[in-house]
C-alpha cells in the first residue's frame, strides 16, 4: 500500500529489527565504480580549509539590499563539505576525516537557525521553531550521518545531533505541522522537500515516540496528496529543476519507509510516481539540457540517488536509465549514490508527449540523433508556482542548442519573489516569445490562460494549435491563436510559426521571438542565427507590410551567477487583425537554404 489512513498502520508495519541496523546504505549493496580517489583528495583538502562562515552581516544583507547569495553560498557549501566528509569517512575509516566531519557537525549545530534569511521575518522570534527547505534538508543530512556513521561518532556529537533534531524539527512538526504553510502546499516543491526531508530525518535519526509514528503518518499522508497534483502523464508544473528537487527528498523518505516496513508501505506504488520518471526524459534537450519553462535552468543536473530509486521502484526504470546514460548526474550528495544501479536502459517508444494537466507539448524527430530537432510548447496559465508570463511560449532546439529559447531562471533576490517579479525580463512577457497588443502582453493570475486545442502527430510533421485568447486582458482582444508546425521530412527538421490575431479595434500588433545565438541580418525579413554545430535560417513571410526589428536584452543576471545578453526579433504591424507567418530552417551548409 502507498498510503495509510491511521497512525496505527505506521506502528503496525514498522520493523523494530530494521531500525536496529543501518537503513540508508548496506555494505552488500555498494557499487564498485565509486570514485574513491577523487573523494579522498577532496576530503584531504577540507581538513586544511576553514569551515565556511555564514556571517550575521550576510544574513542582515538580505533585508537591506535583497541579496541572497552572500549568506546562502557558505551556508550551502558547509553542508556539502560535511556530507562529503561523511562519505569519505564511511569509505576509508580515516580518523582525520572523522575529526573534521565532527567539526562541521558541531558548527552546524551551533547555528542560530538552519533557515535562509529569505524564508524568515526580519525580526526573529527565538521562541518560534522555523522550518524551511534548508532546515529540513539539514535535518535529513544529519539524520543520515547518524544512521550510517553512528557507531563511529563521539557520544557528544551523537547526542548533540539528536538534541537539535528533536528541538528544531521533531517536536514542532509533531505538535502542529499545519503551522507551516508548506505542509499543505501540495502544488509546490516545498511540500515534497520539507515533508520528505522531515520524514527521512525522523527515520534515519531514530526519532523517539510519540514523535516517530505521528511524523511518519503525517508525512505519508501529505506526500500522497502532493503526488496527486502531478498530471496524468507525470508532468510537474514547476519544471524539471523543481521536479528533481521535490522528488529527491520525497523518494529518500519513501525509500527509508520501504526499508523499515519491508515494503509493506511503499509510496512508490502511487500511480503518478510510477510514471513521472518520463517527465525529465521527454524534457531532455541533448547533450546536457532540459526544457526550462518557468524558474528552471537549462543545465539542470538530476540527483543520482533519485534516478537510482525511481529506476528500481517504478515501471519507467529503463527510460530513466537511458537518460542517465546520456548526461552527467549530481554525484556524492547522498549515501544512496553509492548503491549499485540497474543497467537495463532504452529510450521511450514514442517521440512526443502532451502533458495535458500542465498543457505542455514536447516532440522530437528521433531519440537517436543528439543533434536532431526538438520542439517544446507551453500553454497553462499565469498563476502557476514559479510563474512567468509565458502562455504560448516555445523552445526550438537543434544541433544541441536552443536557438529559440527560454531564458530560464534569473538570480534569486528579494524582489524576484515579490512586487518586482514582473518587472524582471526573466519573468515578464518581455523575455518570452509572445504576442503584444499596443505594447502590452498577457495578464497576471490563473484566469489568464491558454489551451492546446489540438496536437496532431504525423510522419512528416506534427501540428500544434493553441488558443491564447484568454491569456490577455479582454477589453481589446477578440481572438488569438498560435499554430506551430514541427517539420520532420528534412534531416534537421524545421518549424513554422503562424499567429492569428483579431482585435476589437485597430491597434499595434507585435510577435516577439527570443533568439539564442549570433544573429546576422540578411534582408528586411530574413536572418541567420549562428550556433556551434549548425545554424538557423529565419524567414518572415507575413505580414507582408510588417517591419522586423532587432531588440536586445542586456546584462541579464542568471540564477547560476552568469551575466549575458540576448537578441530578439520583433515583428510589428498594425490594424484590427494580423497574421504572422515565420519559417525556421536549420542548416549546416549555406547551400541548404539557397
Secondary structure, 3 states (H helix, E strand, C coil): CCCCCCHHHHHHHCCHHHHCCCCCCCHHHECCCCCHHHHHHHHHHHHCCCCCCCCHHHHHHHHHHCECHHHHHHHHHHHHHHHHHHHHHHHHCCHHHHHHHHHHHHHHHCCCCCCCHHHCCCCCCCCCCCCCHHHHHHHHHHHHHHHHHCCCCCHHHHHHHHHHHHHHHHHHHHHHHHHCHHHHCCCCHHHHHHHHHHHHHHHHCCCCCCHHHHHHHHHHHHHHHHHHCCCCCCCCCCCHHHHHHHHHHHHHHHHHHHHHCCCCCCHHHCHHHHHCHHHHHHHEECCCEECCCCCCCCCCCCEHHHHHHHHHHCCCHHHHHHHHHHCCCECCCCHHHHECCCCCCCCCCCCEEEECCCCEEEEECCCCCCCCCEEEEECEEECCCCCCCCCCCEEEEECCEEEECCCCCECCECHHHCCCHHHCCCCCHHHCCCEEECCECCCCEEEEEEEEEEEECCCCEEEEEEECHHHCCCCCEEEEEEEEEEECCCCCCEEEEEEEEEEEEEEEEEEEEECCCEEEEEECCEEEEECCCCEEEEEEEECCCCEEEEEEEEEEEECCCCEEEEEEEEEEEEEEEEEEEEEEEEECCHHHCC
